[in-house]
Amino acid sequence: LLSSLEDITKNIDIEYLPKRRWCALENKRAHYMIKDINKLLKERRMMRSLEKFVGGRLYETDLGLLQRTI
């Protein structure tokens, strides 16, 4: 959904997207939706990271490998 909204607002011509051009109000509305979606995703990533740091969630990656790369 997020990538298709970005493609539509940038007027990219792709087969699976609607063919009509959006007016300025629709582009602005989609832009705000994209910003809100990105904000929610960022908050979700931060909460998961915090849960992992505190110990409430298990890491899915190898921590030894992570420490070697840092």
RAWOKA-V598496 format. One line per field, one symbol per residue. ss: DSSP state (h for helix, s for strand, l for the rest). A space follows every 10 residues. Layout:
ss->???
//
This chain:
ss->lhhhhhhhhl llllllllll lllhhhhhhh hhhhhhhhhh hhhhhhhhhh hhhhllllll llhhhhhhhl
//
